[in-house]
Amino acid sequence: MATFLSARHEPPAPGDGPVIKVTDLTVMYGDRPVLWDVDWEVPAGVLMAVVGPNGAGKTTMLRTILGLVRPVAGSITVFGRPPAEARRWIAYVPQRTAVDWDFPATVLDVVLMGRYSHLGWVRRPGAQDRERALEALAQVGMVHLAHRQIGQLSVGQQQRVFVARALAQDAWLYLMDEPFAGVDATTEQALIEVLRGLKAAGRTVIVVHHDLQTVPLYFDWVTLLNVRCVAWGPVTTVFTADYLRQTYGERAGILSG
């Protein structure tokens, strides 16, 4: 995967210690705990699923890693830094429902937004940035729609565009919130191949995911979350019936069967 990383975007001590370290983390919305006393570590270079029932705190965890949500207790570091200081090394793909698809922008405009962490908000994207954006679109099979308005795209095409925007950022940590939601099988397979390519390039990828049956097929690490962190680690050791029951209750057999 070609990149245009500058020295500013090299993370400190790459590969030295966990990419994310969470200690005794608690996040509250009003008087309701969304994450409670969470301890969690994410090593470099893994393709990790985060799974759990609705309301488990999965999206909140991603937003806390980004520094968009402030915990009431505990600590979190990303590349050894507070989240706000590490944000330039992180690319984020939000849930599709969080995006204004009526915004008057083309596919290429949206993907070029991924270059602003390199440029700042004063400089305009140049030829190299446009080249990287088009390359990212080619990676997700969307370069032929570069000048299409984003509101004219199908659900699967919209998801590909936002993954391309993340690719154009040339980040070291990718956070993706339900990137496979509502997409067709062809798009899902195309996107998982892109994520595998990121892992092969030494990037760390964390994906909020709902289809338990595909977890062993797509991911090498998994986190089981239900307000508390039930377990995390390699899929081969953590993705077990016992841990799934602790996460989902008696529904686990139906969900994973």
Summary of the structure (lengths in Angstrom):
residues: 257
radius of gyration: 18.0
end to end distance: 36.3
largest distance: 55.1
contacts: 813
relative contact order: 0.18
helix: 43%
strand: 23%
